[in-house]
């Protein structure tokens, strides 16, 4: 329409919770748009003779009501918002005309100029919704440009490169953030955003250290490195530091390697905070138990090879009275065994597994510094892994994979010592 060149669209956020929304057509457009309408709490009626499998699943789950028929005049009665997206042009024209008569805001996927509303390119980052509408210079829409602008803004909000400080009073607290296996790109979007908003970061040695360089100068970084058999910060001291800074009104991030609750003592820290009445947010991370083998080309499960995988801490030897692992039961498992913190105990662990019936020829891979530039892989068998680890000077952090999956697929990324 000519007036678009003179009068741009007026941006507004529709509050559709509990309000009738009609969607005409159950194809790919509806499949893309319905989740946002469902999230908005709309009372959604789908009018369409057919639907994609995903849309049908939404109906089966009770998220929408599906009337399996073609559009008929009167379908938009008492409707607040309509999405017209069928492949029947005549039906779309008729529905659009009804929307005009009933003053129902209406979006059309096949003819934007015949609609009374346009759908912006939208994206979300935590509690922020970004909606972008651009024009092509003549008043018409430019959806690709809108999407590109949206993506740039949302990505900047998510990774903290786009500064958007909170101006309302922020509730102090602690976020236990799983930083992933080491590659800074493998931290979650939420974890990276919380890092960008932190006043204090208490970081482990195994966390993604490169991310600390991106922090603003005012952020206090506390080294909580737990270097095996070397200098370390006692857990009680870490807990006290979290509590002290949170009570001082700071936004604190506890940056941990992998996932906070996979041999990460995250629950100990959460319990200490809870005892002091301090709010704690847990941000899961990608565990090295699955990501490091994957980065080395080893699937922890594979059809016809392994239907299970078991993750075991190897920080105490099998004969140690402190061990909580039933090594005889572990040895009987037919799937994949993943050992964390086991480099210096692998010889003893291998002997225990063999003693309990595990085949000495079972393939083993040791992946050191997984997902980082220093990653390397050393292959062995259960019978030779102790000697191989010592001969190749394998050092922690390393993930050890035991099972037939080691021989599946590629030799992995990074260097390999055969």
C-alpha positions as a Markdown table, in Angstrom:
| # | Residue | x | y | z |
|---|---|---|---|---|
| 1 | Unk | 0.0 | 0.0 | 0.0 |
| 2 | Unk | 1.3 | 3.4 | -0.9 |
| 3 | Unk | 0.7 | 4.9 | 2.6 |
| 4 | Unk | 3.4 | 2.5 | 4.0 |
| 5 | Unk | 6.1 | 4.8 | 2.4 |
| 6 | Unk | 4.7 | 7.7 | 4.4 |
| 7 | Unk | 3.5 | 6.1 | 7.6 |
| 8 | Unk | 5.7 | 3.4 | 9.1 |
| 9 | Unk | 4.2 | 0.6 | 11.2 |
| 10 | Unk | 3.6 | 1.5 | 14.9 |
| 11 | Unk | 5.5 | -1.0 | 17.2 |
| 12 | Unk | 3.5 | -2.4 | 20.1 |
| 13 | Unk | 3.7 | -5.5 | 22.3 |
| 14 | Unk | 0.4 | -7.5 | 22.4 |
| 15 | Unk | -0.7 | -9.0 | 25.7 |
| 16 | Unk | -2.5 | -12.1 | 24.5 |
| 17 | Unk | -2.8 | -14.2 | 27.6 |
| 18 | Unk | -6.2 | -15.8 | 27.7 |
| 19 | Unk | -7.3 | -13.9 | 24.6 |
| 20 | Unk | -8.6 | -15.7 | 21.5 |
| 21 | Unk | -6.1 | -16.0 | 18.6 |
| 22 | Unk | -7.0 | -17.7 | 15.3 |
| 23 | Unk | -4.4 | -19.2 | 13.1 |
| 24 | Unk | -5.6 | -20.1 | 9.6 |
| 25 | Unk | -3.3 | -22.8 | 8.1 |
| 26 | Unk | -1.3 | -25.5 | 9.8 |
| 27 | Unk | 1.9 | -25.5 | 7.6 |
| 28 | Unk | 5.5 | -24.4 | 8.2 |
| 29 | Unk | 4.6 | -20.7 | 9.0 |
| 30 | Unk | 2.2 | -21.8 | 11.7 |
| 31 | Unk | 4.8 | -24.3 | 13.0 |
| 32 | Unk | 7.3 | -21.4 | 13.4 |
| 33 | Unk | 4.9 | -18.9 | 14.9 |
| 34 | Unk | 2.8 | -21.0 | 17.2 |
| 35 | Unk | 5.4 | -21.6 | 19.9 |
| 36 | Unk | 5.6 | -17.9 | 20.7 |
| 37 | Unk | 1.8 | -17.5 | 20.8 |
| 38 | Unk | 1.7 | -20.5 | 23.1 |
| 39 | Unk | 4.4 | -18.9 | 25.3 |
| 40 | Unk | 2.3 | -15.7 | 25.4 |
| 41 | Unk | -0.6 | -17.7 | 26.9 |
| 42 | Unk | -3.0 | -17.1 | 24.0 |
| 43 | Unk | -6.2 | -19.1 | 23.6 |
| 44 | Unk | -5.3 | -20.4 | 20.2 |
| 45 | Unk | -7.7 | -21.9 | 17.7 |
| 46 | Unk | -6.1 | -23.5 | 14.6 |
| 47 | Unk | -8.4 | -23.6 | 11.5 |
| 48 | Unk | -6.9 | -25.9 | 8.9 |
| 49 | Unk | -7.8 | -29.2 | 7.1 |
| 50 | Unk | -4.2 | -30.5 | 7.8 |
| 51 | Unk | -1.1 | -29.7 | 9.8 |
| 52 | Unk | 2.5 | -30.5 | 10.0 |
| 53 | Unk | 3.5 | -33.2 | 12.5 |
| 54 | Unk | 4.9 | -30.6 | 14.9 |
| 55 | Unk | 1.7 | -28.6 | 14.8 |
| 56 | Unk | -0.4 | -31.7 | 15.3 |
| 57 | Unk | 1.7 | -32.6 | 18.3 |
| 58 | Unk | 0.9 | -29.2 | 19.8 |
| 59 | Unk | -2.8 | -30.0 | 19.4 |
| 60 | Unk | -2.4 | -33.4 | 20.9 |
| 61 | Unk | -0.7 | -31.9 | 23.9 |
| 62 | Unk | -3.6 | -29.5 | 24.4 |
| 63 | Unk | -1.6 | -26.4 | 23.7 |
| 64 | Unk | -3.9 | -25.3 | 20.8 |
| 65 | Unk | -7.4 | -26.3 | 19.7 |
| 66 | Unk | -7.5 | -27.6 | 16.2 |
| 67 | Unk | -10.6 | -27.4 | 14.0 |
| 68 | Unk | -9.8 | -29.7 | 11.1 |
| 69 | Unk | -11.6 | -27.8 | 8.3 |
| 70 | Unk | -11.1 | -25.0 | 5.9 |
| 71 | Unk | -11.7 | -21.4 | 6.9 |
| 72 | Unk | -15.3 | -20.2 | 7.1 |
| 73 | Unk | -16.7 | -16.7 | 7.4 |
| 74 | Unk | -17.2 | -15.9 | 11.1 |
| 75 | Unk | -14.2 | -17.7 | 12.4 |
| 76 | Unk | -12.7 | -14.4 | 13.6 |
| 77 | Unk | -15.6 | -13.5 | 15.8 |
| 78 | Unk | -14.4 | -12.3 | 19.2 |
| 79 | Unk | -10.8 | -12.7 | 18.0 |
| 80 | Unk | -8.1 | -10.3 | 19.2 |
| 81 | Unk | -5.4 | -11.4 | 16.7 |
| 82 | Unk | -5.2 | -13.5 | 13.6 |
| 83 | Unk | -2.4 | -15.2 | 11.7 |
| 84 | Unk | -3.4 | -16.1 | 8.2 |
| 85 | Unk | -0.9 | -18.6 | 6.7 |
| 86 | Unk | -2.7 | -21.1 | 4.6 |
| 87 | Unk | -1.8 | -22.1 | 1.0 |
| 88 | Unk | -5.4 | -21.2 | -0.1 |
| 89 | Unk | -5.2 | -17.7 | -1.5 |
| 90 | Unk | -9.0 | -17.3 | -1.7 |
| 91 | Unk | -9.4 | -18.4 | 1.9 |
| 92 | Unk | -6.6 | -16.0 | 2.9 |
| 93 | Unk | -8.3 | -13.1 | 1.1 |
| 94 | Unk | -11.7 | -14.0 | 2.8 |
| 95 | Unk | -10.1 | -14.2 | 6.3 |
| 96 | Unk | -8.2 | -11.0 | 5.7 |
| 97 | Unk | -11.4 | -9.2 | 4.6 |
| 98 | Unk | -13.2 | -10.5 | 7.8 |
| 99 | Unk | -10.3 | -9.2 | 9.9 |
| 100 | Unk | -10.7 | -5.8 | 8.3 |
| 101 | Unk | -14.5 | -5.8 | 9.0 |
| 102 | Unk | -14.2 | -6.9 | 12.6 |
| 103 | Unk | -11.2 | -4.7 | 13.3 |
| 104 | Unk | -9.0 | -7.7 | 14.2 |
| 105 | Unk | -5.3 | -7.2 | 13.9 |
| 106 | Unk | -4.2 | -9.6 | 11.2 |
| 107 | Unk | -0.9 | -10.9 | 9.9 |
| 108 | Unk | -0.7 | -12.5 | 6.4 |
| 109 | Unk | 2.2 | -14.7 | 5.4 |
| 110 | Unk | 1.5 | -14.6 | 1.7 |
| 111 | Unk | 0.8 | -10.9 | 1.3 |
| 112 | Unk | 2.1 | -8.5 | 3.9 |
| 113 | Unk | 0.6 | -5.5 | 2.2 |
| 114 | Unk | -2.9 | -6.9 | 2.6 |
| 115 | Unk | -2.4 | -7.3 | 6.3 |
| 116 | Unk | -3.1 | -4.8 | 9.1 |
| 117 | Unk | -0.1 | -6.0 | 11.1 |
| 118 | Unk | 3.5 | -7.2 | 10.5 |
| 119 | Unk | 5.4 | -9.7 | 12.5 |
| 120 | Unk | 8.7 | -8.3 | 13.5 |
| 121 | Unk | 11.9 | -10.3 | 13.7 |
| 122 | Unk | 12.0 | -11.3 | 17.4 |
| 123 | Unk | 14.6 | -12.8 | 19.7 |
| 124 | Unk | 14.9 | -13.2 | 23.4 |
| 125 | Unk | 17.7 | -12.9 | 25.9 |
| 126 | Unk | 16.7 | -13.7 | 29.5 |
| 127 | Unk | 14.0 | -11.1 | 30.4 |
| 128 | Unk | 14.5 | -9.0 | 27.2 |
| 129 | Unk | 12.5 | -9.3 | 24.0 |
| 130 | Unk | 14.0 | -7.7 | 20.9 |
| 131 | Unk | 11.6 | -6.9 | 18.0 |
| 132 | Unk | 12.9 | -5.4 | 14.8 |
| 133 | Unk | 11.1 | -4.0 | 11.8 |
| 134 | Unk | 13.0 | -2.5 | 8.9 |
| 135 | Unk | 12.0 | -1.1 | 5.5 |
| 136 | Unk | 13.6 | -1.3 | 2.1 |
| 137 | Unk | 13.7 | 2.5 | 1.6 |
| 138 | Unk | 10.3 | 2.6 | -0.3 |
| 139 | Unk | 8.3 | 1.8 | 2.8 |
| 140 | Unk | 8.2 | -1.9 | 2.2 |
| 141 | Unk | 9.5 | -4.5 | 4.6 |
| 142 | Unk | 13.0 | -5.9 | 4.6 |
| 143 | Unk | 12.7 | -9.1 | 6.6 |
| 144 | Unk | 16.3 | -10.2 | 6.0 |
| 145 | Unk | 17.7 | -6.9 | 7.3 |
| 146 | Unk | 15.3 | -7.1 | 10.3 |
| 147 | Unk | 16.6 | -10.6 | 11.1 |
| 148 | Unk | 20.2 | -9.6 | 10.8 |
| 149 | Unk | 19.7 | -6.6 | 13.1 |
| 150 | Unk | 17.8 | -8.8 | 15.6 |
| 151 | Unk | 20.5 | -11.5 | 15.6 |
| 152 | Unk | 23.3 | -8.9 | 16.2 |
| 153 | Unk | 21.5 | -7.3 | 19.1 |
| 154 | Unk | 20.4 | -10.6 | 20.8 |
| 155 | Unk | 23.9 | -12.1 | 20.4 |
| 156 | Unk | 25.4 | -9.0 | 21.9 |
| 157 | Unk | 23.0 | -9.2 | 24.9 |
| 158 | Unk | 23.7 | -12.9 | 25.4 |
| 159 | Unk | 27.5 | -12.8 | 25.3 |
| 160 | Unk | 27.8 | -9.5 | 27.1 |
| 161 | Unk | 29.4 | -7.5 | 24.3 |
| 162 | Unk | 26.3 | -5.3 | 24.1 |
| 163 | Unk | 26.1 | -3.4 | 27.4 |
| 164 | Unk | 22.6 | -3.2 | 28.8 |
| 165 | Unk | 22.9 | -2.4 | 32.5 |
| 166 | Unk | 20.0 | -3.0 | 34.8 |
| 167 | Unk | 18.7 | 0.3 | 36.3 |
| 168 | Unk | 16.3 | -1.3 | 38.7 |
| 169 | Unk | 17.7 | -2.5 | 42.0 |
| 170 | Unk | 19.4 | -5.8 | 41.4 |
| 171 | Unk | 19.0 | -8.6 | 43.9 |
| 172 | Unk | 22.5 | -9.6 | 45.1 |
| 173 | Unk | 23.3 | -13.3 | 44.9 |
| 174 | Unk | 25.5 | -16.0 | 43.5 |
| 175 | Unk | 25.4 | -17.8 | 40.2 |
| 176 | Unk | 27.0 | -21.2 | 40.1 |
| 177 | Unk | 28.0 | -21.3 | 36.4 |
| 178 | Unk | 29.2 | -24.4 | 34.6 |
| 179 | Unk | 31.9 | -23.1 | 32.2 |
| 180 | Unk | 32.1 | -26.3 | 30.1 |
| 181 | Unk | 35.2 | -28.4 | 29.3 |
| 182 | Unk | 37.7 | -25.6 | 28.5 |
| 183 | Unk | 36.9 | -24.1 | 25.1 |
| 184 | Unk | 35.5 | -20.6 | 25.9 |
| 185 | Unk | 32.9 | -21.0 | 23.1 |
| 186 | Unk | 31.3 | -24.0 | 25.0 |
| 187 | Unk | 30.0 | -22.0 | 27.9 |
| 188 | Unk | 26.2 | -21.6 | 27.8 |
| 189 | Unk | 24.7 | -18.4 | 26.6 |
| 190 | Unk | 23.2 | -17.7 | 30.0 |
| 191 | Unk | 26.6 | -18.4 | 31.7 |
| 192 | Unk | 28.4 | -15.9 | 29.5 |
| 193 | Unk | 25.7 | -13.2 | 30.1 |
| 194 | Unk | 26.0 | -13.6 | 33.9 |
| 195 | Unk | 29.7 | -13.3 | 33.6 |
| 196 | Unk | 29.3 | -10.0 | 31.8 |
| 197 | Unk | 27.1 | -8.7 | 34.6 |
| 198 | Unk | 29.2 | -9.9 | 37.5 |
| 199 | Unk | 30.9 | -7.8 | 40.1 |
| 200 | Unk | 33.0 | -10.7 | 41.5 |
| 201 | Unk | 34.1 | -13.9 | 39.7 |
| 202 | Unk | 35.5 | -16.8 | 41.7 |
| 203 | Unk | 37.1 | -19.0 | 39.2 |
| 204 | Unk | 38.4 | -22.6 | 39.1 |
| 205 | Unk | 41.6 | -23.6 | 37.3 |
| 206 | Unk | 39.5 | -25.9 | 35.0 |
| 207 | Unk | 37.1 | -23.2 | 34.0 |
| 208 | Unk | 37.3 | -21.5 | 30.6 |
| 209 | Unk | 40.1 | -19.1 | 31.6 |
| 210 | Unk | 40.1 | -17.2 | 28.3 |
| 211 | Unk | 36.7 | -15.7 | 29.3 |
| 212 | Unk | 38.3 | -13.9 | 32.2 |
| 213 | Unk | 40.2 | -11.6 | 29.8 |
| 214 | Unk | 36.9 | -10.3 | 28.5 |
| 215 | Unk | 35.7 | -9.0 | 32.0 |
| 216 | Unk | 35.6 | -5.3 | 32.6 |
| 217 | Unk | 38.5 | -3.8 | 34.7 |
| 218 | Unk | 36.2 | -3.3 | 37.7 |
| 219 | Unk | 35.4 | -6.9 | 38.1 |
| 220 | Unk | 37.2 | -8.6 | 40.9 |
| 221 | Unk | 38.6 | -12.1 | 40.0 |
| 222 | Unk | 39.4 | -14.5 | 42.8 |
| 223 | Unk | 41.5 | -17.5 | 42.0 |
| 224 | Unk | 40.0 | -20.6 | 43.5 |
| 225 | Unk | 42.3 | -22.9 | 41.7 |
| 226 | Unk | 42.5 | -26.5 | 43.0 |
| 227 | Unk | 45.7 | -27.7 | 41.4 |
| 228 | Unk | 46.2 | -31.4 | 42.2 |
| 229 | Unk | 48.9 | -31.8 | 44.9 |
| 230 | Unk | 49.7 | -28.1 | 44.8 |
| 231 | Unk | 48.4 | -24.8 | 46.0 |
| 232 | Unk | 44.7 | -24.8 | 46.5 |
| 233 | Unk | 41.9 | -22.8 | 48.1 |
| 234 | Unk | 40.0 | -24.9 | 50.7 |
| 235 | Unk | 36.3 | -25.5 | 50.0 |
| 236 | Unk | 35.4 | -23.7 | 53.2 |
| 237 | Unk | 37.4 | -20.6 | 52.1 |
| 238 | Unk | 35.5 | -20.7 | 48.8 |
| 239 | Unk | 32.2 | -20.9 | 50.5 |
| 240 | Unk | 33.1 | -18.0 | 52.8 |
| 241 | Unk | 34.2 | -15.9 | 49.9 |
| 242 | Unk | 30.9 | -16.5 | 48.1 |
| 243 | Unk | 29.0 | -15.6 | 51.2 |
| 244 | Unk | 31.1 | -12.5 | 52.0 |
| 245 | Unk | 30.8 | -10.9 | 48.6 |
| 246 | Unk | 27.1 | -11.7 | 48.2 |
| 247 | Unk | 26.3 | -10.2 | 51.6 |
| 248 | Unk | 28.2 | -7.1 | 50.5 |
| 249 | Unk | 25.6 | -6.6 | 47.7 |
| 250 | Unk | 27.7 | -7.9 | 44.9 |
| 251 | Unk | 26.6 | -10.0 | 41.9 |
| 252 | Unk | 28.9 | -13.1 | 42.3 |
| 253 | Unk | 29.7 | -15.7 | 39.7 |
| 254 | Unk | 31.3 | -18.9 | 40.7 |
| 255 | Unk | 32.9 | -20.1 | 37.5 |
| 256 | Unk | 33.4 | -23.8 | 37.5 |
| 257 | Unk | 34.7 | -26.3 | 34.9 |
| 258 | Unk | 32.2 | -28.6 | 33.3 |
| 259 | Unk | 28.9 | -28.8 | 35.1 |
| 260 | Unk | 28.6 | -27.5 | 38.7 |
| 261 | Unk | 27.0 | -30.8 | 39.9 |
| 262 | Unk | 29.2 | -33.3 | 38.1 |
| 263 | Unk | 32.0 | -33.8 | 40.7 |
| 264 | Unk | 32.1 | -30.1 | 41.0 |
| 265 | Unk | 31.1 | -29.6 | 44.7 |
| 266 | Unk | 28.4 | -27.3 | 43.4 |
| 267 | Unk | 25.8 | -28.6 | 45.9 |
| 268 | Unk | 28.2 | -28.0 | 48.8 |
| 269 | Unk | 28.4 | -24.4 | 47.8 |
| 270 | Unk | 24.6 | -24.1 | 47.2 |
| 271 | Unk | 23.9 | -25.5 | 50.6 |
| 272 | Unk | 26.4 | -23.1 | 52.3 |
| 273 | Unk | 24.6 | -20.2 | 50.5 |
| 274 | Unk | 21.2 | -21.5 | 51.4 |
| 275 | Unk | 22.2 | -21.7 | 55.1 |
| 276 | Unk | 23.0 | -18.0 | 54.9 |
| 277 | Unk | 19.7 | -17.1 | 53.1 |
| 278 | Unk | 21.6 | -16.1 | 49.9 |
| 279 | Unk | 19.9 | -16.5 | 46.6 |
| 280 | Unk | 21.7 | -19.0 | 44.4 |
| 281 | Unk | 21.2 | -19.6 | 40.6 |
| 282 | Unk | 22.5 | -22.8 | 39.1 |
| 283 | Unk | 23.6 | -22.6 | 35.4 |
| 284 | Unk | 24.3 | -26.1 | 34.1 |
| 285 | Unk | 27.4 | -26.5 | 32.0 |
| 286 | Unk | 28.6 | -29.0 | 29.3 |
| 287 | Unk | 30.2 | -31.8 | 31.2 |
| 288 | Unk | 33.6 | -33.0 | 30.2 |
| 289 | Unk | 32.4 | -36.6 | 30.6 |
| 290 | Unk | 30.6 | -36.4 | 27.3 |
| 291 | Unk | 32.1 | -33.3 | 25.5 |
| 292 | Unk | 35.7 | -34.3 | 25.7 |
| 293 | Unk | 35.2 | -37.8 | 24.3 |
| 294 | Unk | 33.1 | -36.2 | 21.6 |
| 295 | Unk | 35.8 | -33.7 | 20.7 |
| 296 | Unk | 38.2 | -36.6 | 20.4 |
| 297 | Unk | 35.9 | -38.4 | 18.0 |
| 298 | Unk | 34.6 | -40.9 | 20.6 |
| 299 | Unk | 30.8 | -41.3 | 21.0 |
| 300 | Unk | 29.9 | -42.4 | 24.6 |
| 301 | Unk | 27.0 | -44.4 | 23.1 |
| 302 | Unk | 26.7 | -45.9 | 19.7 |
| 303 | Unk | 24.0 | -48.1 | 18.2 |
| 304 | Unk | 24.9 | -51.8 | 18.4 |
| 305 | Unk | 28.0 | -51.0 | 20.5 |
| 306 | Unk | 26.9 | -49.3 | 23.8 |
| 307 | Unk | 23.5 | -48.7 | 25.2 |
| 308 | Unk | 24.7 | -47.1 | 28.4 |
| 309 | Unk | 27.6 | -45.0 | 29.7 |
| 310 | Unk | 28.7 | -44.6 | 33.3 |
| 311 | Unk | 30.7 | -41.7 | 34.7 |
| 312 | Unk | 32.9 | -42.5 | 37.7 |
| 313 | Unk | 35.2 | -40.4 | 39.8 |
| 314 | Unk | 38.7 | -41.8 | 40.0 |
| 315 | Unk | 40.1 | -39.5 | 42.6 |
| 316 | Unk | 40.6 | -42.4 | 45.1 |
| 317 | Unk | 41.9 | -45.8 | 44.2 |
| 318 | Unk | 39.7 | -48.9 | 44.3 |
| 319 | Unk | 41.4 | -50.3 | 47.3 |
| 320 | Unk | 41.1 | -47.0 | 49.3 |
| 321 | Unk | 38.6 | -47.4 | 52.1 |
| 322 | Unk | 37.1 | -44.0 | 51.2 |
| 323 | Unk | 36.0 | -45.2 | 47.7 |
| 324 | Unk | 32.2 | -45.3 | 47.2 |
| 325 | Unk | 32.4 | -47.1 | 43.9 |
| 326 | Unk | 31.4 | -50.8 | 43.5 |
| 327 | Unk | 34.1 | -51.7 | 41.1 |
| 328 | Unk | 32.9 | -55.3 | 40.7 |
| 329 | Unk | 29.5 | -54.0 | 39.5 |
| 330 | Unk | 31.3 | -51.4 | 37.2 |
| 331 | Unk | 33.4 | -54.2 | 35.7 |
| 332 | Unk | 30.3 | -56.2 | 34.7 |
| 333 | Unk | 28.7 | -53.3 | 32.8 |
| 334 | Unk | 28.8 | -53.8 | 29.0 |
| 335 | Unk | 28.6 | -50.1 | 28.1 |
| 336 | Unk | 31.1 | -47.2 | 28.2 |
| 337 | Unk | 33.0 | -46.3 | 31.3 |
| 338 | Unk | 34.1 | -42.6 | 31.6 |
| 339 | Unk | 36.6 | -41.8 | 34.3 |
| 340 | Unk | 37.2 | -38.3 | 35.6 |
| 341 | Unk | 40.1 | -37.2 | 37.9 |
| 342 | Unk | 41.7 | -40.7 | 37.4 |
| 343 | Unk | 45.0 | -40.1 | 35.6 |
| 344 | Unk | 47.2 | -41.0 | 38.5 |
| 345 | Unk | 44.9 | -43.9 | 39.6 |
| 346 | Unk | 44.3 | -45.4 | 36.2 |
| 347 | Unk | 46.8 | -48.3 | 36.7 |
| 348 | Unk | 45.1 | -49.4 | 39.9 |
| 349 | Unk | 41.6 | -48.9 | 38.4 |
| 350 | Unk | 42.5 | -51.0 | 35.3 |
| 351 | Unk | 43.9 | -53.8 | 37.5 |
| 352 | Unk | 40.7 | -53.8 | 39.6 |
| 353 | Unk | 38.5 | -53.9 | 36.5 |
| 354 | Unk | 40.5 | -56.8 | 35.1 |
| 355 | Unk | 40.4 | -58.6 | 38.4 |
| 356 | Unk | 36.6 | -58.3 | 38.4 |
| 357 | Unk | 36.3 | -59.9 | 34.9 |
| 358 | Unk | 36.8 | -57.0 | 32.5 |
| 359 | Unk | 38.5 | -58.0 | 29.3 |
| 360 | Unk | 42.2 | -56.9 | 29.4 |
| 361 | Unk | 41.9 | -56.1 | 25.6 |
| 362 | Unk | 39.1 | -53.5 | 26.1 |
| 363 | Unk | 40.1 | -50.3 | 24.3 |
| 364 | Unk | 40.9 | -47.3 | 26.3 |
| 365 | Unk | 41.5 | -43.6 | 25.3 |
| 366 | Unk | 43.0 | -40.9 | 27.4 |
| 367 | Unk | 42.1 | -37.4 | 26.2 |
| 368 | Unk | 44.1 | -34.6 | 27.8 |
| 369 | Unk | 43.1 | -31.0 | 27.8 |
| 370 | Unk | 40.0 | -31.8 | 25.8 |
| 371 | Unk | 38.4 | -29.1 | 23.6 |
| 372 | Unk | 41.4 | -26.8 | 24.0 |
| 373 | Unk | 44.3 | -26.1 | 21.6 |
| 374 | Unk | 46.5 | -28.4 | 23.7 |
| 375 | Unk | 44.2 | -31.4 | 23.3 |
| 376 | Unk | 45.8 | -34.8 | 22.7 |
| 377 | Unk | 44.6 | -38.4 | 22.7 |
| 378 | Unk | 46.5 | -41.5 | 23.8 |
| 379 | Unk | 45.1 | -44.9 | 23.0 |
| 380 | Unk | 45.8 | -48.1 | 24.9 |
| 381 | Unk | 44.0 | -51.2 | 26.2 |
| 382 | Unk | 42.9 | -51.9 | 29.7 |
| 383 | Unk | 46.0 | -54.1 | 30.2 |
| 384 | Unk | 48.4 | -51.5 | 29.0 |
| 385 | Unk | 46.8 | -48.2 | 30.0 |
| 386 | Unk | 48.7 | -47.7 | 33.2 |
| 387 | Unk | 52.1 | -48.0 | 31.5 |
| 388 | Unk | 51.0 | -46.0 | 28.5 |
| 389 | Unk | 49.7 | -43.1 | 30.7 |
| 390 | Unk | 53.1 | -43.0 | 32.5 |
| 391 | Unk | 55.2 | -43.4 | 29.3 |
| 392 | Unk | 53.3 | -40.7 | 27.5 |
| 393 | Unk | 53.3 | -38.4 | 30.5 |
| 394 | Unk | 49.6 | -37.9 | 30.5 |
| 395 | Unk | 48.7 | -35.2 | 32.9 |
| 396 | Unk | 45.4 | -33.9 | 34.3 |
| 397 | Unk | 43.0 | -32.7 | 33.3 |
| 398 | Unk | 42.2 | -35.7 | 31.2 |
| 399 | Unk | 39.1 | -37.8 | 30.6 |
| 400 | Unk | 39.5 | -41.6 | 30.3 |
| 401 | Unk | 37.1 | -43.6 | 28.1 |
| 402 | Unk | 37.0 | -47.4 | 28.5 |
| 403 | Unk | 34.9 | -49.5 | 26.1 |
| 404 | Unk | 34.3 | -50.6 | 22.5 |
| 405 | Unk | 33.2 | -47.1 | 21.5 |
| 406 | Unk | 36.9 | -46.0 | 21.6 |
| 407 | Unk | 37.3 | -47.9 | 18.3 |
| 408 | Unk | 34.3 | -46.4 | 16.7 |
| 409 | Unk | 34.5 | -43.7 | 14.1 |
| 410 | Unk | 37.4 | -41.3 | 13.6 |
| 411 | Unk | 40.7 | -41.1 | 15.6 |
| 412 | Unk | 39.4 | -37.8 | 16.8 |
| 413 | Unk | 40.8 | -34.3 | 16.8 |
| 414 | Unk | 44.0 | -33.2 | 18.3 |
| 415 | Unk | 47.3 | -35.2 | 18.4 |
| 416 | Unk | 47.2 | -38.9 | 19.1 |
| 417 | Unk | 49.9 | -41.1 | 20.5 |
| 418 | Unk | 49.5 | -44.7 | 19.3 |
